[in-house]
Amino acid sequence: MSGAGAAPRTEKIDGSGLDVVVIAGTWHEVITNGLIAGAQRVLDDSGASYRVVRVPGSFELAVAAQAAFAGGADAVVALGVIIRGGTPHFEYVSAATTDGLTRVSLDAGKPVGFGVLTLDDEKQGLDRAGLEGSHEDKGAEAADAALRTALVIRELRG
């Protein structure tokens, strides 16, 4: 699991009136599909409108998120899987993805739910993908964070 302690338990989210775009990479299909399913469950339960789009990999999430915000999205849920290999590629892609999504969120003033798994091996991803037998559901957590933050921003902007 990703850390000690339990995720906070909070009340159901009313996401009606919010437009959310779920953007997911295509690498590691079983894990990614689990992340998407978790995000969809949360979004369906909230009543938010949403659509799912796919990009080739995690590196492309930021530019797609930028386009989603330019198209009027209130929030983005970014889902991807980056697994460590034997080269520095993992560090470069992980950092670029994180930095890019942070920049897009701040530039737009809108939330990006961060559901990009950075893993040492595939087993860690399967354990976090919200699949049967998984200990965590990071797709659901990312959608929850995006919705809750979009609602806070809406309230602050009155």
CNS distance restraints for C-alpha pairs under 8 A (distance, minus, plus):
assign (resid   1 and name CA) (resid 124 and name CA) 7.86 0.50 0.50
assign (resid   1 and name CA) (resid 127 and name CA) 7.43 0.50 0.50
assign (resid   1 and name CA) (resid 128 and name CA) 7.32 0.50 0.50
assign (resid   1 and name CA) (resid 135 and name CA) 6.90 0.50 0.50
assign (resid   1 and name CA) (resid 136 and name CA) 7.17 0.50 0.50
assign (resid  12 and name CA) (resid  46 and name CA) 7.21 0.50 0.50
assign (resid  13 and name CA) (resid  45 and name CA) 7.84 0.50 0.50
assign (resid  13 and name CA) (resid  46 and name CA) 5.27 0.50 0.50
assign (resid  13 and name CA) (resid 144 and name CA) 7.89 0.50 0.50
assign (resid  13 and name CA) (resid 147 and name CA) 7.48 0.50 0.50
assign (resid  13 and name CA) (resid 148 and name CA) 7.17 0.50 0.50
assign (resid  14 and name CA) (resid  46 and name CA) 4.95 0.50 0.50
assign (resid  14 and name CA) (resid  47 and name CA) 6.47 0.50 0.50
assign (resid  14 and name CA) (resid  48 and name CA) 7.60 0.50 0.50
assign (resid  15 and name CA) (resid  43 and name CA) 7.54 0.50 0.50
assign (resid  15 and name CA) (resid  46 and name CA) 4.78 0.50 0.50
assign (resid  15 and name CA) (resid  47 and name CA) 5.28 0.50 0.50
assign (resid  15 and name CA) (resid  48 and name CA) 4.45 0.50 0.50
assign (resid  15 and name CA) (resid 147 and name CA) 6.51 0.50 0.50
assign (resid  15 and name CA) (resid 151 and name CA) 7.73 0.50 0.50
assign (resid  16 and name CA) (resid  46 and name CA) 6.72 0.50 0.50
assign (resid  16 and name CA) (resid  47 and name CA) 4.80 0.50 0.50
assign (resid  16 and name CA) (resid  48 and name CA) 4.62 0.50 0.50
assign (resid  16 and name CA) (resid  49 and name CA) 7.25 0.50 0.50
assign (resid  17 and name CA) (resid  47 and name CA) 7.95 0.50 0.50
assign (resid  17 and name CA) (resid  48 and name CA) 6.15 0.50 0.50
assign (resid  17 and name CA) (resid  49 and name CA) 7.22 0.50 0.50
assign (resid  18 and name CA) (resid  48 and name CA) 5.12 0.50 0.50
assign (resid  18 and name CA) (resid  49 and name CA) 6.17 0.50 0.50
assign (resid  18 and name CA) (resid  73 and name CA) 7.90 0.50 0.50
assign (resid  18 and name CA) (resid  74 and name CA) 6.02 0.50 0.50
assign (resid  18 and name CA) (resid  75 and name CA) 7.80 0.50 0.50
assign (resid  18 and name CA) (resid 147 and name CA) 7.98 0.50 0.50
assign (resid  18 and name CA) (resid 150 and name CA) 7.95 0.50 0.50
assign (resid  19 and name CA) (resid  48 and name CA) 6.24 0.50 0.50
assign (resid  19 and name CA) (resid  49 and name CA) 5.04 0.50 0.50
assign (resid  19 and name CA) (resid  50 and name CA) 5.66 0.50 0.50
assign (resid  19 and name CA) (resid  72 and name CA) 7.79 0.50 0.50
assign (resid  19 and name CA) (resid  73 and name CA) 5.20 0.50 0.50
assign (resid  19 and name CA) (resid  74 and name CA) 5.30 0.50 0.50
assign (resid  19 and name CA) (resid  75 and name CA) 6.78 0.50 0.50
assign (resid  20 and name CA) (resid  48 and name CA) 7.04 0.50 0.50
assign (resid  20 and name CA) (resid  49 and name CA) 6.22 0.50 0.50
assign (resid  20 and name CA) (resid  50 and name CA) 4.59 0.50 0.50
assign (resid  20 and name CA) (resid  51 and name CA) 6.82 0.50 0.50
assign (resid  20 and name CA) (resid  73 and name CA) 5.60 0.50 0.50
assign (resid  20 and name CA) (resid  74 and name CA) 5.86 0.50 0.50
assign (resid  20 and name CA) (resid  75 and name CA) 4.89 0.50 0.50
assign (resid  20 and name CA) (resid  76 and name CA) 5.54 0.50 0.50
assign (resid  20 and name CA) (resid  77 and name CA) 7.35 0.50 0.50
assign (resid  21 and name CA) (resid  50 and name CA) 5.44 0.50 0.50
assign (resid  21 and name CA) (resid  51 and name CA) 5.22 0.50 0.50
assign (resid  21 and name CA) (resid  52 and name CA) 6.01 0.50 0.50
assign (resid  21 and name CA) (resid  53 and name CA) 7.36 0.50 0.50
assign (resid  21 and name CA) (resid  65 and name CA) 7.98 0.50 0.50
assign (resid  21 and name CA) (resid  68 and name CA) 6.65 0.50 0.50
assign (resid  21 and name CA) (resid  73 and name CA) 6.54 0.50 0.50
assign (resid  21 and name CA) (resid  75 and name CA) 6.57 0.50 0.50
assign (resid  21 and name CA) (resid  76 and name CA) 4.85 0.50 0.50
assign (resid  21 and name CA) (resid  77 and name CA) 6.28 0.50 0.50
assign (resid  22 and name CA) (resid  36 and name CA) 7.70 0.50 0.50
assign (resid  22 and name CA) (resid  39 and name CA) 7.78 0.50 0.50
assign (resid  22 and name CA) (resid  50 and name CA) 7.10 0.50 0.50
assign (resid  22 and name CA) (resid  51 and name CA) 6.12 0.50 0.50
assign (resid  22 and name CA) (resid  52 and name CA) 4.66 0.50 0.50
assign (resid  22 and name CA) (resid  53 and name CA) 6.25 0.50 0.50
assign (resid  22 and name CA) (resid  76 and name CA) 5.73 0.50 0.50
assign (resid  22 and name CA) (resid  77 and name CA) 4.59 0.50 0.50
assign (resid  22 and name CA) (resid  78 and name CA) 6.10 0.50 0.50
assign (resid  22 and name CA) (resid  79 and name CA) 7.46 0.50 0.50
assign (resid  23 and name CA) (resid  52 and name CA) 5.92 0.50 0.50
assign (resid  23 and name CA) (resid  53 and name CA) 5.01 0.50 0.50
assign (resid  23 and name CA) (resid  54 and name CA) 5.69 0.50 0.50
assign (resid  23 and name CA) (resid  55 and name CA) 7.06 0.50 0.50
assign (resid  23 and name CA) (resid  61 and name CA) 6.60 0.50 0.50
assign (resid  23 and name CA) (resid  64 and name CA) 7.28 0.50 0.50
assign (resid  23 and name CA) (resid  65 and name CA) 7.21 0.50 0.50
assign (resid  23 and name CA) (resid  76 and name CA) 7.10 0.50 0.50
assign (resid  23 and name CA) (resid  77 and name CA) 6.09 0.50 0.50
assign (resid  23 and name CA) (resid  78 and name CA) 5.03 0.50 0.50
assign (resid  23 and name CA) (resid  79 and name CA) 6.12 0.50 0.50
assign (resid  24 and name CA) (resid  32 and name CA) 7.14 0.50 0.50
assign (resid  24 and name CA) (resid  36 and name CA) 7.36 0.50 0.50
assign (resid  24 and name CA) (resid  52 and name CA) 7.54 0.50 0.50
assign (resid  24 and name CA) (resid  53 and name CA) 6.44 0.50 0.50
assign (resid  24 and name CA) (resid  54 and name CA) 4.91 0.50 0.50
assign (resid  24 and name CA) (resid  55 and name CA) 6.11 0.50 0.50
assign (resid  24 and name CA) (resid  57 and name CA) 7.66 0.50 0.50
assign (resid  24 and name CA) (resid  58 and name CA) 7.57 0.50 0.50
assign (resid  24 and name CA) (resid  61 and name CA) 7.16 0.50 0.50
assign (resid  24 and name CA) (resid  78 and name CA) 6.01 0.50 0.50
assign (resid  24 and name CA) (resid  79 and name CA) 4.57 0.50 0.50
assign (resid  24 and name CA) (resid  80 and name CA) 5.69 0.50 0.50
assign (resid  25 and name CA) (resid  32 and name CA) 7.20 0.50 0.50
assign (resid  25 and name CA) (resid  54 and name CA) 5.66 0.50 0.50
assign (resid  25 and name CA) (resid  55 and name CA) 4.92 0.50 0.50
assign (resid  25 and name CA) (resid  56 and name CA) 5.37 0.50 0.50
assign (resid  25 and name CA) (resid  57 and name CA) 4.26 0.50 0.50
assign (resid  25 and name CA) (resid  58 and name CA) 5.43 0.50 0.50
assign (resid  25 and name CA) (resid  60 and name CA) 7.80 0.50 0.50
assign (resid  25 and name CA) (resid  61 and name CA) 7.21 0.50 0.50
assign (resid  25 and name CA) (resid  79 and name CA) 6.50 0.50 0.50
assign (resid  25 and name CA) (resid  80 and name CA) 5.09 0.50 0.50
assign (resid  25 and name CA) (resid  81 and name CA) 7.37 0.50 0.50
assign (resid  26 and name CA) (resid  32 and name CA) 7.07 0.50 0.50
assign (resid  26 and name CA) (resid  54 and name CA) 6.62 0.50 0.50
assign (resid  26 and name CA) (resid  55 and name CA) 6.43 0.50 0.50
assign (resid  26 and name CA) (resid  56 and name CA) 5.37 0.50 0.50
assign (resid  26 and name CA) (resid  57 and name CA) 5.73 0.50 0.50
assign (resid  26 and name CA) (resid  80 and name CA) 7.71 0.50 0.50
assign (resid  27 and name CA) (resid  32 and name CA) 7.27 0.50 0.50
assign (resid  27 and name CA) (resid  56 and name CA) 7.31 0.50 0.50
assign (resid  27 and name CA) (resid  57 and name CA) 6.11 0.50 0.50
assign (resid  27 and name CA) (resid  80 and name CA) 7.53 0.50 0.50
assign (resid  27 and name CA) (resid  81 and name CA) 6.63 0.50 0.50
assign (resid  28 and name CA) (resid  32 and name CA) 6.08 0.50 0.50
assign (resid  28 and name CA) (resid  81 and name CA) 6.62 0.50 0.50
assign (resid  29 and name CA) (resid  33 and name CA) 5.79 0.50 0.50
assign (resid  30 and name CA) (resid  34 and name CA) 6.29 0.50 0.50
assign (resid  30 and name CA) (resid 126 and name CA) 7.98 0.50 0.50
assign (resid  31 and name CA) (resid  35 and name CA) 6.36 0.50 0.50
assign (resid  31 and name CA) (resid  81 and name CA) 7.50 0.50 0.50
assign (resid  31 and name CA) (resid 125 and name CA) 6.14 0.50 0.50
assign (resid  31 and name CA) (resid 126 and name CA) 5.78 0.50 0.50
assign (resid  31 and name CA) (resid 129 and name CA) 5.46 0.50 0.50
assign (resid  32 and name CA) (resid  36 and name CA) 6.22 0.50 0.50
assign (resid  32 and name CA) (resid  79 and name CA) 7.05 0.50 0.50
assign (resid  32 and name CA) (resid  80 and name CA) 6.35 0.50 0.50
assign (resid  32 and name CA) (resid  81 and name CA) 6.81 0.50 0.50
assign (resid  32 and name CA) (resid 129 and name CA) 7.24 0.50 0.50
assign (resid  33 and name CA) (resid  37 and name CA) 6.14 0.50 0.50
assign (resid  34 and name CA) (resid  38 and name CA) 6.29 0.50 0.50
assign (resid  34 and name CA) (resid 129 and name CA) 4.99 0.50 0.50
assign (resid  34 and name CA) (resid 130 and name CA) 5.68 0.50 0.50
assign (resid  34 and name CA) (resid 131 and name CA) 5.73 0.50 0.50
assign (resid  34 and name CA) (resid 139 and name CA) 7.39 0.50 0.50
assign (resid  35 and name CA) (resid  39 and name CA) 6.32 0.50 0.50
assign (resid  35 and name CA) (resid  79 and name CA) 6.75 0.50 0.50
assign (resid  35 and name CA) (resid 115 and name CA) 7.66 0.50 0.50
assign (resid  35 and name CA) (resid 129 and name CA) 5.13 0.50 0.50
assign (resid  35 and name CA) (resid 130 and name CA) 6.48 0.50 0.50
assign (resid  35 and name CA) (resid 137 and name CA) 6.98 0.50 0.50
assign (resid  35 and name CA) (resid 138 and name CA) 6.35 0.50 0.50
assign (resid  35 and name CA) (resid 139 and name CA) 4.05 0.50 0.50
assign (resid  35 and name CA) (resid 140 and name CA) 7.09 0.50 0.50
assign (resid  36 and name CA) (resid  40 and name CA) 6.09 0.50 0.50
assign (resid  36 and name CA) (resid  79 and name CA) 7.28 0.50 0.50
assign (resid  36 and name CA) (resid 139 and name CA) 5.97 0.50 0.50
assign (resid  37 and name CA) (resid  41 and name CA) 6.22 0.50 0.50
assign (resid  37 and name CA) (resid 130 and name CA) 7.94 0.50 0.50
assign (resid  37 and name CA) (resid 139 and name CA) 7.26 0.50 0.50
assign (resid  37 and name CA) (resid 140 and name CA) 7.91 0.50 0.50
assign (resid  38 and name CA) (resid  42 and name CA) 6.58 0.50 0.50
assign (resid  38 and name CA) (resid 129 and name CA) 7.82 0.50 0.50
assign (resid  38 and name CA) (resid 130 and name CA) 6.20 0.50 0.50
assign (resid  38 and name CA) (resid 137 and name CA) 6.33 0.50 0.50
assign (resid  38 and name CA) (resid 138 and name CA) 7.40 0.50 0.50
assign (resid  38 and name CA) (resid 139 and name CA) 4.80 0.50 0.50
assign (resid  38 and name CA) (resid 140 and name CA) 4.30 0.50 0.50
assign (resid  38 and name CA) (resid 141 and name CA) 7.98 0.50 0.50
assign (resid  39 and name CA) (resid  43 and name CA) 6.19 0.50 0.50
assign (resid  39 and name CA) (resid  77 and name CA) 7.75 0.50 0.50
assign (resid  39 and name CA) (resid 139 and name CA) 4.70 0.50 0.50
assign (resid  39 and name CA) (resid 140 and name CA) 4.31 0.50 0.50
assign (resid  39 and name CA) (resid 141 and name CA) 7.46 0.50 0.50
assign (resid  39 and name CA) (resid 142 and name CA) 6.99 0.50 0.50
assign (resid  39 and name CA) (resid 143 and name CA) 5.09 0.50 0.50
assign (resid  39 and name CA) (resid 144 and name CA) 7.80 0.50 0.50
assign (resid  40 and name CA) (resid  44 and name CA) 5.83 0.50 0.50
assign (resid  40 and name CA) (resid 140 and name CA) 7.51 0.50 0.50
assign (resid  40 and name CA) (resid 143 and name CA) 7.95 0.50 0.50
assign (resid  41 and name CA) (resid  45 and name CA) 6.12 0.50 0.50
assign (resid  41 and name CA) (resid 140 and name CA) 7.06 0.50 0.50
assign (resid  42 and name CA) (resid  46 and name CA) 6.17 0.50 0.50
assign (resid  42 and name CA) (resid 140 and name CA) 5.81 0.50 0.50
assign (resid  42 and name CA) (resid 143 and name CA) 6.40 0.50 0.50
assign (resid  42 and name CA) (resid 144 and name CA) 6.51 0.50 0.50
assign (resid  43 and name CA) (resid  47 and name CA) 6.35 0.50 0.50
assign (resid  43 and name CA) (resid  48 and name CA) 5.71 0.50 0.50
assign (resid  43 and name CA) (resid  49 and name CA) 7.50 0.50 0.50
assign (resid  43 and name CA) (resid  50 and name CA) 7.32 0.50 0.50
assign (resid  43 and name CA) (resid 143 and name CA) 6.81 0.50 0.50
assign (resid  43 and name CA) (resid 144 and name CA) 7.88 0.50 0.50
assign (resid  44 and name CA) (resid  48 and name CA) 6.73 0.50 0.50
assign (resid  55 and name CA) (resid  60 and name CA) 6.23 0.50 0.50
assign (resid  55 and name CA) (resid  61 and name CA) 6.79 0.50 0.50
assign (resid  55 and name CA) (resid  64 and name CA) 7.64 0.50 0.50
assign (resid  56 and name CA) (resid  60 and name CA) 6.75 0.50 0.50
assign (resid  57 and name CA) (resid  61 and name CA) 7.11 0.50 0.50
assign (resid  57 and name CA) (resid  80 and name CA) 7.01 0.50 0.50
assign (resid  58 and name CA) (resid  79 and name CA) 7.60 0.50 0.50
assign (resid  58 and name CA) (resid  80 and name CA) 5.23 0.50 0.50
assign (resid  58 and name CA) (resid  81 and name CA) 6.82 0.50 0.50
assign (resid  58 and name CA) (resid  82 and name CA) 7.21 0.50 0.50
assign (resid  58 and name CA) (resid  93 and name CA) 7.51 0.50 0.50
assign (resid  58 and name CA) (resid  97 and name CA) 6.29 0.50 0.50
assign (resid  58 and name CA) (resid 116 and name CA) 7.45 0.50 0.50
assign (resid  59 and name CA) (resid  93 and name CA) 6.14 0.50 0.50
assign (resid  59 and name CA) (resid  96 and name CA) 6.79 0.50 0.50
assign (resid  59 and name CA) (resid  97 and name CA) 5.21 0.50 0.50
assign (resid  60 and name CA) (resid  64 and name CA) 6.47 0.50 0.50
assign (resid  60 and name CA) (resid  97 and name CA) 7.78 0.50 0.50
assign (resid  61 and name CA) (resid  65 and name CA) 6.04 0.50 0.50
assign (resid  61 and name CA) (resid  78 and name CA) 6.49 0.50 0.50
assign (resid  61 and name CA) (resid  79 and name CA) 7.97 0.50 0.50
assign (resid  61 and name CA) (resid  97 and name CA) 7.09 0.50 0.50
assign (resid  61 and name CA) (resid 101 and name CA) 7.26 0.50 0.50
assign (resid  62 and name CA) (resid  66 and name CA) 6.17 0.50 0.50
assign (resid  62 and name CA) (resid  97 and name CA) 6.71 0.50 0.50
assign (resid  62 and name CA) (resid 100 and name CA) 5.24 0.50 0.50
assign (resid  62 and name CA) (resid 101 and name CA) 4.85 0.50 0.50
assign (resid  62 and name CA) (resid 104 and name CA) 6.53 0.50 0.50
assign (resid  63 and name CA) (resid  67 and name CA) 6.33 0.50 0.50
assign (resid  63 and name CA) (resid 100 and name CA) 7.92 0.50 0.50
assign (resid  63 and name CA) (resid 104 and name CA) 7.93 0.50 0.50
assign (resid  64 and name CA) (resid  68 and name CA) 6.18 0.50 0.50
assign (resid  65 and name CA) (resid  69 and name CA) 6.29 0.50 0.50
assign (resid  65 and name CA) (resid  76 and name CA) 6.35 0.50 0.50
assign (resid  65 and name CA) (resid  78 and name CA) 7.65 0.50 0.50
assign (resid  65 and name CA) (resid 101 and name CA) 7.45 0.50 0.50
assign (resid  65 and name CA) (resid 104 and name CA) 7.00 0.50 0.50
assign (resid  65 and name CA) (resid 112 and name CA) 7.94 0.50 0.50
assign (resid  66 and name CA) (resid  70 and name CA) 6.22 0.50 0.50
assign (resid  66 and name CA) (resid 104 and name CA) 5.76 0.50 0.50
assign (resid  66 and name CA) (resid 108 and name CA) 7.74 0.50 0.50
assign (resid  67 and name CA) (resid  71 and name CA) 6.13 0.50 0.50
assign (resid  68 and name CA) (resid  72 and name CA) 6.56 0.50 0.50
assign (resid  68 and name CA) (resid  73 and name CA) 5.56 0.50 0.50
assign (resid  68 and name CA) (resid  76 and name CA) 7.39 0.50 0.50
assign (resid  69 and name CA) (resid  73 and name CA) 4.78 0.50 0.50
assign (resid  69 and name CA) (resid  74 and name CA) 6.92 0.50 0.50
assign (resid  69 and name CA) (resid  75 and name CA) 7.44 0.50 0.50
assign (resid  69 and name CA) (resid  76 and name CA) 7.85 0.50 0.50
assign (resid  69 and name CA) (resid 108 and name CA) 6.73 0.50 0.50
assign (resid  69 and name CA) (resid 110 and name CA) 7.81 0.50 0.50
assign (resid  74 and name CA) (resid 110 and name CA) 6.40 0.50 0.50
assign (resid  74 and name CA) (resid 111 and name CA) 7.58 0.50 0.50
assign (resid  74 and name CA) (resid 150 and name CA) 6.52 0.50 0.50
assign (resid  75 and name CA) (resid 110 and name CA) 5.96 0.50 0.50
assign (resid  75 and name CA) (resid 111 and name CA) 5.17 0.50 0.50
assign (resid  75 and name CA) (resid 112 and name CA) 5.95 0.50 0.50
assign (resid  75 and name CA) (resid 113 and name CA) 7.66 0.50 0.50
assign (resid  75 and name CA) (resid 146 and name CA) 5.96 0.50 0.50
assign (resid  75 and name CA) (resid 147 and name CA) 7.01 0.50 0.50
assign (resid  75 and name CA) (resid 150 and name CA) 6.27 0.50 0.50
assign (resid  76 and name CA) (resid 111 and name CA) 6.46 0.50 0.50
assign (resid  76 and name CA) (resid 112 and name CA) 4.74 0.50 0.50
assign (resid  76 and name CA) (resid 113 and name CA) 6.13 0.50 0.50
assign (resid  76 and name CA) (resid 146 and name CA) 6.70 0.50 0.50
assign (resid  77 and name CA) (resid 112 and name CA) 5.57 0.50 0.50
assign (resid  77 and name CA) (resid 113 and name CA) 4.49 0.50 0.50
assign (resid  77 and name CA) (resid 114 and name CA) 6.41 0.50 0.50
assign (resid  77 and name CA) (resid 115 and name CA) 6.97 0.50 0.50
assign (resid  77 and name CA) (resid 142 and name CA) 6.21 0.50 0.50
assign (resid  77 and name CA) (resid 143 and name CA) 5.71 0.50 0.50
assign (resid  77 and name CA) (resid 146 and name CA) 6.45 0.50 0.50
assign (resid  78 and name CA) (resid 112 and name CA) 6.58 0.50 0.50
assign (resid  78 and name CA) (resid 113 and name CA) 5.97 0.50 0.50
assign (resid  78 and name CA) (resid 114 and name CA) 5.45 0.50 0.50
assign (resid  78 and name CA) (resid 115 and name CA) 5.52 0.50 0.50
assign (resid  78 and name CA) (resid 116 and name CA) 6.61 0.50 0.50
assign (resid  78 and name CA) (resid 142 and name CA) 7.67 0.50 0.50
assign (resid  79 and name CA) (resid 114 and name CA) 6.84 0.50 0.50
assign (resid  79 and name CA) (resid 115 and name CA) 4.52 0.50 0.50
assign (resid  79 and name CA) (resid 116 and name CA) 4.93 0.50 0.50
assign (resid  79 and name CA) (resid 117 and name CA) 7.72 0.50 0.50
assign (resid  79 and name CA) (resid 139 and name CA) 6.91 0.50 0.50
assign (resid  80 and name CA) (resid 115 and name CA) 6.49 0.50 0.50
assign (resid  80 and name CA) (resid 116 and name CA) 4.36 0.50 0.50
assign (resid  80 and name CA) (resid 117 and name CA) 6.08 0.50 0.50
assign (resid  81 and name CA) (resid 116 and name CA) 5.70 0.50 0.50
assign (resid  81 and name CA) (resid 117 and name CA) 4.84 0.50 0.50
assign (resid  81 and name CA) (resid 118 and name CA) 6.27 0.50 0.50
assign (resid  81 and name CA) (resid 119 and name CA) 7.57 0.50 0.50
assign (resid  81 and name CA) (resid 125 and name CA) 7.55 0.50 0.50
assign (resid  82 and name CA) (resid  90 and name CA) 6.79 0.50 0.50
assign (resid  82 and name CA) (resid  93 and name CA) 7.71 0.50 0.50
assign (resid  82 and name CA) (resid  94 and name CA) 6.93 0.50 0.50
assign (resid  82 and name CA) (resid 116 and name CA) 7.44 0.50 0.50
assign (resid  82 and name CA) (resid 117 and name CA) 6.08 0.50 0.50
assign (resid  82 and name CA) (resid 118 and name CA) 4.91 0.50 0.50
assign (resid  82 and name CA) (resid 119 and name CA) 6.17 0.50 0.50
assign (resid  83 and name CA) (resid  90 and name CA) 6.79 0.50 0.50
assign (resid  83 and name CA) (resid 118 and name CA) 5.97 0.50 0.50
assign (resid  83 and name CA) (resid 119 and name CA) 4.73 0.50 0.50
assign (resid  83 and name CA) (resid 120 and name CA) 5.66 0.50 0.50
assign (resid  83 and name CA) (resid 121 and name CA) 5.85 0.50 0.50
assign (resid  83 and name CA) (resid 122 and name CA) 6.98 0.50 0.50
assign (resid  84 and name CA) (resid  90 and name CA) 5.22 0.50 0.50
assign (resid  84 and name CA) (resid 118 and name CA) 7.52 0.50 0.50
assign (resid  84 and name CA) (resid 119 and name CA) 6.05 0.50 0.50
assign (resid  84 and name CA) (resid 120 and name CA) 5.00 0.50 0.50
assign (resid  84 and name CA) (resid 121 and name CA) 6.73 0.50 0.50
assign (resid  85 and name CA) (resid  89 and name CA) 7.52 0.50 0.50
assign (resid  85 and name CA) (resid  90 and name CA) 6.54 0.50 0.50
assign (resid  85 and name CA) (resid 120 and name CA) 7.87 0.50 0.50
assign (resid  88 and name CA) (resid  92 and name CA) 6.60 0.50 0.50
assign (resid  89 and name CA) (resid  93 and name CA) 6.11 0.50 0.50
assign (resid  90 and name CA) (resid  94 and name CA) 5.91 0.50 0.50
assign (resid  91 and name CA) (resid  95 and name CA) 5.99 0.50 0.50
assign (resid  92 and name CA) (resid  96 and name CA) 5.99 0.50 0.50
assign (resid  93 and name CA) (resid  97 and name CA) 5.89 0.50 0.50
assign (resid  94 and name CA) (resid  98 and name CA) 6.15 0.50 0.50
assign (resid  94 and name CA) (resid 118 and name CA) 6.83 0.50 0.50
assign (resid  95 and name CA) (resid  99 and name CA) 5.92 0.50 0.50
assign (resid  96 and name CA) (resid 100 and name CA) 5.73 0.50 0.50
assign (resid  97 and name CA) (resid 101 and name CA) 6.10 0.50 0.50
assign (resid  98 and name CA) (resid 102 and name CA) 6.15 0.50 0.50
assign (resid  99 and name CA) (resid 103 and name CA) 6.12 0.50 0.50
assign (resid 100 and name CA) (resid 104 and name CA) 6.19 0.50 0.50
assign (resid 101 and name CA) (resid 105 and name CA) 6.12 0.50 0.50
assign (resid 101 and name CA) (resid 112 and name CA) 6.99 0.50 0.50
assign (resid 102 and name CA) (resid 106 and name CA) 6.20 0.50 0.50
assign (resid 102 and name CA) (resid 112 and name CA) 7.71 0.50 0.50
assign (resid 103 and name CA) (resid 107 and name CA) 5.92 0.50 0.50
assign (resid 104 and name CA) (resid 108 and name CA) 6.03 0.50 0.50
assign (resid 105 and name CA) (resid 109 and name CA) 5.74 0.50 0.50
assign (resid 105 and name CA) (resid 110 and name CA) 5.31 0.50 0.50
assign (resid 105 and name CA) (resid 111 and name CA) 5.52 0.50 0.50
assign (resid 105 and name CA) (resid 112 and name CA) 5.83 0.50 0.50
assign (resid 106 and name CA) (resid 110 and name CA) 6.82 0.50 0.50
assign (resid 106 and name CA) (resid 111 and name CA) 8.00 0.50 0.50
assign (resid 110 and name CA) (resid 150 and name CA) 6.70 0.50 0.50
assign (resid 110 and name CA) (resid 153 and name CA) 7.52 0.50 0.50
assign (resid 111 and name CA) (resid 146 and name CA) 5.54 0.50 0.50
assign (resid 111 and name CA) (resid 149 and name CA) 6.15 0.50 0.50
assign (resid 111 and name CA) (resid 150 and name CA) 6.10 0.50 0.50
assign (resid 112 and name CA) (resid 146 and name CA) 5.77 0.50 0.50
assign (resid 113 and name CA) (resid 142 and name CA) 4.43 0.50 0.50
assign (resid 113 and name CA) (resid 143 and name CA) 5.80 0.50 0.50
assign (resid 113 and name CA) (resid 144 and name CA) 7.65 0.50 0.50
assign (resid 113 and name CA) (resid 145 and name CA) 5.58 0.50 0.50
assign (resid 113 and name CA) (resid 146 and name CA) 4.41 0.50 0.50
assign (resid 114 and name CA) (resid 142 and name CA) 5.36 0.50 0.50
assign (resid 115 and name CA) (resid 138 and name CA) 5.89 0.50 0.50
assign (resid 115 and name CA) (resid 139 and name CA) 5.69 0.50 0.50
assign (resid 115 and name CA) (resid 141 and name CA) 7.60 0.50 0.50
assign (resid 115 and name CA) (resid 142 and name CA) 5.12 0.50 0.50
assign (resid 117 and name CA) (resid 125 and name CA) 6.89 0.50 0.50
assign (resid 119 and name CA) (resid 124 and name CA) 6.23 0.50 0.50
assign (resid 119 and name CA) (resid 125 and name CA) 6.59 0.50 0.50
assign (resid 120 and name CA) (resid 124 and name CA) 7.04 0.50 0.50
assign (resid 121 and name CA) (resid 125 and name CA) 7.12 0.50 0.50
assign (resid 122 and name CA) (resid 126 and name CA) 6.35 0.50 0.50
assign (resid 123 and name CA) (resid 127 and name CA) 6.19 0.50 0.50
assign (resid 124 and name CA) (resid 128 and name CA) 6.50 0.50 0.50
assign (resid 125 and name CA) (resid 129 and name CA) 5.96 0.50 0.50
assign (resid 126 and name CA) (resid 130 and name CA) 7.76 0.50 0.50
assign (resid 126 and name CA) (resid 131 and name CA) 7.01 0.50 0.50
assign (resid 126 and name CA) (resid 134 and name CA) 6.36 0.50 0.50
assign (resid 127 and name CA) (resid 131 and name CA) 7.61 0.50 0.50
assign (resid 127 and name CA) (resid 133 and name CA) 7.27 0.50 0.50
assign (resid 127 and name CA) (resid 134 and name CA) 4.24 0.50 0.50
assign (resid 127 and name CA) (resid 135 and name CA) 5.46 0.50 0.50
assign (resid 127 and name CA) (resid 136 and name CA) 6.36 0.50 0.50
assign (resid 128 and name CA) (resid 134 and name CA) 5.78 0.50 0.50
assign (resid 128 and name CA) (resid 135 and name CA) 6.09 0.50 0.50
assign (resid 128 and name CA) (resid 136 and name CA) 4.43 0.50 0.50
assign (resid 128 and name CA) (resid 137 and name CA) 5.37 0.50 0.50
assign (resid 128 and name CA) (resid 138 and name CA) 5.83 0.50 0.50
assign (resid 129 and name CA) (resid 134 and name CA) 6.43 0.50 0.50
assign (resid 129 and name CA) (resid 136 and name CA) 6.53 0.50 0.50
assign (resid 129 and name CA) (resid 137 and name CA) 5.20 0.50 0.50
assign (resid 129 and name CA) (resid 138 and name CA) 6.02 0.50 0.50
assign (resid 129 and name CA) (resid 139 and name CA) 6.82 0.50 0.50
assign (resid 130 and name CA) (resid 134 and name CA) 5.37 0.50 0.50
assign (resid 130 and name CA) (resid 135 and name CA) 7.23 0.50 0.50
assign (resid 130 and name CA) (resid 136 and name CA) 5.65 0.50 0.50
assign (resid 130 and name CA) (resid 137 and name CA) 3.86 0.50 0.50
assign (resid 130 and name CA) (resid 138 and name CA) 6.80 0.50 0.50
assign (resid 130 and name CA) (resid 139 and name CA) 7.26 0.50 0.50
assign (resid 130 and name CA) (resid 140 and name CA) 7.81 0.50 0.50
assign (resid 131 and name CA) (resid 137 and name CA) 7.60 0.50 0.50
assign (resid 137 and name CA) (resid 141 and name CA) 6.35 0.50 0.50
assign (resid 138 and name CA) (resid 142 and name CA) 6.01 0.50 0.50
assign (resid 139 and name CA) (resid 143 and name CA) 6.31 0.50 0.50
assign (resid 140 and name CA) (resid 144 and name CA) 6.07 0.50 0.50
assign (resid 141 and name CA) (resid 145 and name CA) 6.15 0.50 0.50
assign (resid 142 and name CA) (resid 146 and name CA) 6.20 0.50 0.50
assign (resid 143 and name CA) (resid 147 and name CA) 6.17 0.50 0.50
assign (resid 144 and name CA) (resid 148 and name CA) 6.10 0.50 0.50
assign (resid 145 and name CA) (resid 149 and name CA) 6.00 0.50 0.50
assign (resid 146 and name CA) (resid 150 and name CA) 6.07 0.50 0.50
assign (resid 147 and name CA) (resid 151 and name CA) 6.27 0.50 0.50
assign (resid 148 and name CA) (resid 152 and name CA) 6.33 0.50 0.50
assign (resid 149 and name CA) (resid 153 and name CA) 6.15 0.50 0.50
assign (resid 150 and name CA) (resid 154 and name CA) 6.12 0.50 0.50
assign (resid 151 and name CA) (resid 155 and name CA) 6.19 0.50 0.50
assign (resid 152 and name CA) (resid 156 and name CA) 6.12 0.50 0.50
assign (resid 153 and name CA) (resid 157 and name CA) 6.07 0.50 0.50
assign (resid 154 and name CA) (resid 158 and name CA) 6.10 0.50 0.50
